[in-house]
Amino acid sequence: MFLVLGLGNPGRRYEKTRHNAGFLVVDRLARRCGETADRAQLGAEIAKVRIAGQEAILAKPQSFMNLSGQPAVSLQGYYKVELSRVIVIHDELDVPFGEIRIKVGGGHGGHNGLRDLSAKFADPNYARVRFGVSRPPPGNEVASYVLSPWMAAEEAQLDPLIDRAADAVEAIVELGIQAAMKAINTRPKAG
């Protein structure tokens, strides 16, 4: 079984913000499986699905980004999911907008959701699907930037990026982390 955690903030106020990229991807994965991730369990909204023939719990922690760890570790314990089968989808300032990257482990890079997850799991070595949102323009605060809505130009490109991030999760489940990283992290060659 896999546990797929999309990070974000609950409520309409945050629905269309950069910080909710993880929620968008979980919702897309649920739709692909003919489900909705809206059943309340252990502080998250979840859906039980099958991805590439494997059982998976899709989850959106409802405790706000900075406190994502408790619902995540509660679900992990309840479903007895090994950390190697936890996949976290989150917005990433250090990846350019328009790019999706997979990695395993590493630091939190100032991302408070990852900071809380790693502290609660007591191990940062879980798979991450990093949804590139780029850094804010100079002089803008990071918190205000990630909690602000997508710009019109970004929103116009969002749908295929959500699909690519959902594809990344499916690749991890179907192919394994190394093959998924090779498939998803390949950058187009400059011409």
Kinemage of the C-alpha trace (Angstrom):
@kinemage 1
@onewidth
@group {chain A} dominant
@subgroup {mainchain}
@vectorlist {calphas} color= white
{ca met a 1} P 0.000 0.000 0.000
{ca phe a 2} L 1.109 3.566 -0.741
{ca leu a 3} L 0.284 6.758 1.119
{ca val a 4} L 0.151 9.767 -1.207
{ca leu a 5} L 0.089 13.042 0.715
{ca gly a 6} L -0.713 16.288 -1.058
{ca leu a 7} L 0.301 19.282 1.020
{ca gly a 8} L -1.817 22.413 1.194
{ca asn a 9} L -4.111 24.489 3.363
{ca pro a 10} L -7.813 23.780 3.878
{ca gly a 11} L -10.548 26.255 3.019
{ca arg a 12} L -11.670 28.331 0.071
{ca arg a 13} L -9.300 31.162 0.932
{ca tyr a 14} L -6.275 29.030 -0.020
{ca glu a 15} L -7.872 26.932 -2.763
{ca lys a 16} L -6.148 28.599 -5.729
{ca thr a 17} L -2.779 29.420 -4.165
{ca arg a 18} L 0.676 28.088 -4.993
{ca his a 19} L 0.904 26.443 -1.568
{ca asn a 20} L -2.012 24.171 -2.511
{ca ala a 21} L -0.296 22.469 -5.448
{ca gly a 22} L -0.268 19.186 -3.510
{ca phe a 23} L -4.037 19.300 -2.978
{ca leu a 24} L -4.576 19.922 -6.710
{ca val a 25} L -2.526 16.856 -7.636
{ca val a 26} L -4.268 14.587 -5.102
{ca asp a 27} L -7.639 15.729 -6.449
{ca arg a 28} L -6.478 14.951 -10.008
{ca leu a 29} L -5.281 11.476 -8.993
{ca ala a 30} L -8.598 10.806 -7.249
{ca arg a 31} L -10.555 11.881 -10.348
{ca arg a 32} L -8.434 9.605 -12.534
{ca cys a 33} L -9.552 6.754 -10.271
{ca gly a 34} L -13.216 7.827 -10.322
{ca glu a 35} L -13.099 9.004 -6.689
{ca thr a 36} L -12.996 12.204 -4.653
{ca ala a 37} L -10.586 12.791 -1.771
{ca asp a 38} L -13.185 14.100 0.638
{ca arg a 39} L -13.722 11.403 3.272
{ca ala a 40} L -12.583 12.667 6.689
{ca gln a 41} L -10.129 10.412 8.509
{ca leu a 42} L -7.455 11.154 11.123
{ca gly a 43} L -7.246 14.869 10.330
{ca ala a 44} L -7.164 14.489 6.552
{ca glu a 45} L -9.500 14.194 3.601
{ca ile a 46} L -8.799 10.862 1.921
{ca ala a 47} L -9.730 8.496 -0.885
{ca lys a 48} L -8.858 4.811 -1.148
{ca val a 49} L -7.827 4.030 -4.729
{ca arg a 50} L -5.740 1.715 -6.869
{ca ile a 51} L -2.797 3.148 -8.788
{ca ala a 52} L -1.018 0.854 -11.244
{ca gly a 53} L -2.669 -2.103 -9.535
{ca gln a 54} L -1.490 -1.069 -6.064
{ca glu a 55} L -3.677 0.037 -3.165
{ca ala a 56} L -3.127 3.677 -2.254
{ca ile a 57} L -4.501 6.204 0.193
{ca leu a 58} L -4.695 9.693 -1.276
{ca ala a 59} L -4.685 12.260 1.508
{ca lys a 60} L -4.956 16.015 2.001
{ca pro a 61} L -4.037 16.904 5.616
{ca gln a 62} L -6.544 19.447 6.966
{ca ser a 63} L -4.375 20.836 9.767
{ca phe a 64} L -2.794 23.607 7.668
{ca met a 65} L 0.562 23.305 5.949
{ca asn a 66} L 2.808 23.933 8.960
{ca leu a 67} L 1.121 21.110 10.916
{ca ser a 68} L 0.846 18.488 8.163
{ca gly a 69} L 2.932 15.942 10.055
{ca gln a 70} L 0.405 14.695 12.601
{ca pro a 71} L -2.314 13.674 10.126
{ca ala a 72} L 0.387 12.165 7.896
{ca val a 73} L 1.992 10.056 10.624
{ca ser a 74} L -1.454 9.042 11.941
{ca leu a 75} L -2.472 7.764 8.495
{ca gln a 76} L 0.890 6.071 8.013
{ca gly a 77} L 0.490 4.235 11.319
{ca tyr a 78} L -3.176 3.361 10.833
{ca tyr a 79} L -2.591 1.865 7.379
{ca lys a 80} L 0.851 0.458 8.322
{ca val a 81} L 2.569 2.076 5.342
{ca glu a 82} L 6.351 1.838 5.257
{ca leu a 83} L 8.127 5.181 4.844
{ca ser a 84} L 9.542 3.923 1.526
{ca arg a 85} L 5.931 3.890 0.243
{ca val a 86} L 5.051 7.424 1.332
{ca ile a 87} L 4.895 9.973 -1.499
{ca val a 88} L 4.579 13.679 -0.643
{ca ile a 89} L 3.505 16.245 -3.252
{ca his a 90} L 4.379 19.855 -2.457
{ca asp a 91} L 5.055 23.266 -3.953
{ca glu a 92} L 8.769 23.926 -4.453
{ca leu a 93} L 10.391 27.359 -4.662
{ca asp a 94} L 13.721 25.927 -5.865
{ca val a 95} L 12.182 24.330 -8.962
{ca pro a 96} L 11.177 26.659 -11.801
{ca phe a 97} L 7.490 27.030 -12.537
{ca gly a 98} L 6.565 24.555 -15.246
{ca glu a 99} L 8.827 21.780 -13.975
{ca ile a 100} L 8.055 18.729 -11.870
{ca arg a 101} L 10.879 16.960 -10.031
{ca ile a 102} L 11.033 13.755 -8.034
{ca lys a 103} L 13.538 13.185 -5.241
{ca val a 104} L 13.950 11.102 -2.121
{ca gly a 105} L 14.925 12.629 1.187
{ca gly a 106} L 16.849 15.808 1.750
{ca gly a 107} L 16.182 18.843 3.857
{ca his a 108} L 13.066 20.938 4.089
{ca gly a 109} L 14.544 23.971 2.297
{ca gly a 110} L 12.482 26.303 4.498
{ca his a 111} L 9.223 24.543 3.558
{ca asn a 112} L 7.330 24.332 6.844
{ca gly a 113} L 5.119 21.476 5.705
{ca leu a 114} L 8.187 19.346 4.935
{ca arg a 115} L 9.814 20.456 8.178
{ca asp a 116} L 6.834 19.208 10.189
{ca leu a 117} L 6.546 15.969 8.186
{ca ser a 118} L 10.220 15.109 8.613
{ca ala a 119} L 10.040 15.834 12.355
{ca lys a 120} L 6.944 13.658 12.828
{ca phe a 121} L 8.250 10.815 10.633
{ca ala a 122} L 11.652 11.189 12.399
{ca asp a 123} L 13.192 10.521 8.975
{ca pro a 124} L 13.315 12.750 5.882
{ca asn a 125} L 13.777 9.830 3.455
{ca tyr a 126} L 10.376 9.745 1.797
{ca ala a 127} L 9.624 10.299 -1.883
{ca arg a 128} L 8.789 13.839 -2.917
{ca val a 129} L 7.066 15.135 -6.015
{ca arg a 130} L 8.207 18.735 -6.177
{ca phe a 131} L 5.797 21.036 -8.036
{ca gly a 132} L 7.842 23.988 -9.268
{ca val a 133} L 6.475 27.408 -8.349
{ca ser a 134} L 9.765 29.378 -8.713
{ca arg a 135} L 11.016 31.938 -6.212
{ca pro a 136} L 9.129 35.193 -5.693
{ca pro a 137} L 10.354 38.326 -7.419
{ca pro a 138} L 13.007 40.238 -5.437
{ca gly a 139} L 11.536 42.177 -2.535
{ca asn a 140} L 8.504 39.890 -2.147
{ca glu a 141} L 8.097 37.796 0.985
{ca val a 142} L 8.063 34.046 0.454
{ca ala a 143} L 5.009 33.465 2.695
{ca ser a 144} L 2.939 36.075 0.847
{ca tyr a 145} L 4.052 34.651 -2.498
{ca val a 146} L 3.128 31.006 -1.823
{ca leu a 147} L -0.172 32.027 -0.207
{ca ser a 148} L -1.157 34.226 -3.144
{ca pro a 149} L -3.192 33.033 -6.139
{ca trp a 150} L -1.506 31.871 -9.324
{ca met a 151} L -0.866 34.639 -11.847
{ca ala a 152} L -3.071 34.479 -14.958
{ca ala a 153} L -0.166 33.286 -17.128
{ca glu a 154} L 0.599 30.497 -14.622
{ca glu a 155} L -3.038 29.489 -14.273
{ca ala a 156} L -3.264 29.083 -18.050
{ca gln a 157} L -0.465 26.467 -17.870
{ca leu a 158} L -1.571 24.774 -14.646
{ca asp a 159} L -3.714 21.919 -15.949
{ca pro a 160} L -0.963 20.038 -17.836
{ca leu a 161} L 1.431 20.568 -14.907
{ca ile a 162} L -1.052 19.003 -12.493
{ca asp a 163} L -1.313 16.088 -14.927
{ca arg a 164} L 2.484 15.758 -15.095
{ca ala a 165} L 2.742 15.712 -11.287
{ca ala a 166} L -0.012 13.059 -11.144
{ca asp a 167} L 1.926 11.112 -13.788
{ca ala a 168} L 5.006 11.363 -11.538
{ca val a 169} L 3.122 9.770 -8.627
{ca glu a 170} L 1.837 7.006 -10.887
{ca ala a 171} L 5.369 6.417 -12.204
{ca ile a 172} L 6.753 6.052 -8.671
{ca val a 173} L 4.100 3.453 -7.841
{ca glu a 174} L 4.406 1.562 -11.137
{ca leu a 175} L 8.129 1.785 -11.942
{ca gly a 176} L 9.821 2.456 -8.601
{ca ile a 177} L 11.539 5.618 -7.499
{ca gln a 178} L 14.742 5.379 -9.560
{ca ala a 179} L 12.997 4.669 -12.873
{ca ala a 180} L 10.395 7.357 -12.114
{ca met a 181} L 13.126 9.919 -11.412
{ca lys a 182} L 14.817 9.033 -14.709
{ca ala a 183} L 11.530 9.380 -16.623
{ca ile a 184} L 10.201 12.542 -14.957
{ca asn a 185} L 13.374 14.484 -14.128
{ca thr a 186} L 14.725 14.470 -17.693
{ca arg a 187} L 15.034 18.016 -18.911
{ca pro a 188} L 14.608 18.925 -22.561
{ca lys a 189} L 17.887 19.627 -24.331
{ca ala a 190} L 18.533 23.208 -25.371
{ca gly a 191} L 18.486 23.530 -29.122
